[in-house]
Amino acid sequence: MKLIRFGETGAERPGLILTDGRMVDASGFGEDWNEAFFGNDGLARLAAWAGANASTAPSIPAGVRLGPAIARPSKLICIGLNFKDHAEETGQQAPAEPIIFSKATSAWSGPNDDVTIPRGSQKTDWEVELAVVIGKRASYVSEAEATRHIAGYALHNDYSERAFQTERGGQWVKGKSCDTFAPFGPFLATQDEIADVDHLRMWLKVNGVMKQDGTTSNLIFKVPFLVSYLSQFMSLLPGDVISTGTPAGVGLGFKPPQFLQPGDVVELGIEGLGEQRQVLRAWQG
């Protein structure tokens, strides 16, 4: 299945993309795509509901805003330097263990919403990433068990303000958590929709120019390992998101570096997980 959410910011309704590409309103199911939904066998119940009702559910009108594909999670955990080529372009060695940082969930945003350059920012950057959504509570799970705890996958743009991240002391979270810095979607694809999560092309363009063109086959730490690893340090709750890292081609890696300006257009996608488009806007106080 492909799960979406649509409507005005803060008032999104649940929906589905059917196999014929039609988007339908799933409000009749009676639940949002949130922790309670995922934690109570929601995907199986939704599949049964869709089998009986999706063909007659109301179509979603063209042009309606898509919100984040799932409701705001309890945790948004990111993995740093998880592509060898990205580590190299930033002048760092590939890590021996995953580098973990959090991204404030207040950064949660729709896949095509405008992105606000933060007040005082000179180094706003882009990062196309594969996101994993947890479907079942995971605590001390093995790598072999990990996929049983995954609801599905989605596209995430891990926007970063590099000066806030690396030049202001402390941890990376400051440069990762600005409002609108976590566009998510356009849809959540359940595991059965993705034949091989380890071989998905991922790309990103700025103003029509290709900046990132990679593949998930180059992940240093693969998805099952990441789920197992993180579950040794914290319980992963249903609906939690793990963003798995970005390939080479971020603005920081160019010589000289390239950063985003008001009016820039960022487009990105991952094979099987759709595309996003954001326009950068200046902060308005």
ZILINNOR-V407678 format. One record per helix or strand. SS is the DSSP state (a for helix, b for strand). FROM is the first residue (numbers start at 1). LEN is the number of residues. If there is no record, write none. Layout:
BEGIN
ss & from & len
SS & FROM & LEN
SS & FROM & LEN
END
This chain:
BEGIN
ss & from & len
b & 2 & 5
b & 13 & 5
b & 23 & 3
a & 27 & 3
a & 35 & 5
a & 42 & 15
b & 59 & 1
b & 66 & 1
b & 76 & 5
b & 83 & 1
a & 84 & 6
b & 99 & 4
a & 105 & 3
b & 108 & 2
b & 115 & 3
b & 124 & 2
b & 128 & 7
b & 138 & 1
a & 146 & 4
b & 150 & 9
b & 160 & 2
a & 162 & 5
a & 173 & 4
b & 182 & 3
b & 188 & 3
a & 191 & 3
b & 201 & 6
b & 209 & 7
a & 216 & 3
b & 219 & 1
a & 223 & 9
b & 236 & 1
b & 241 & 3
a & 251 & 3
b & 265 & 6
b & 275 & 8
END
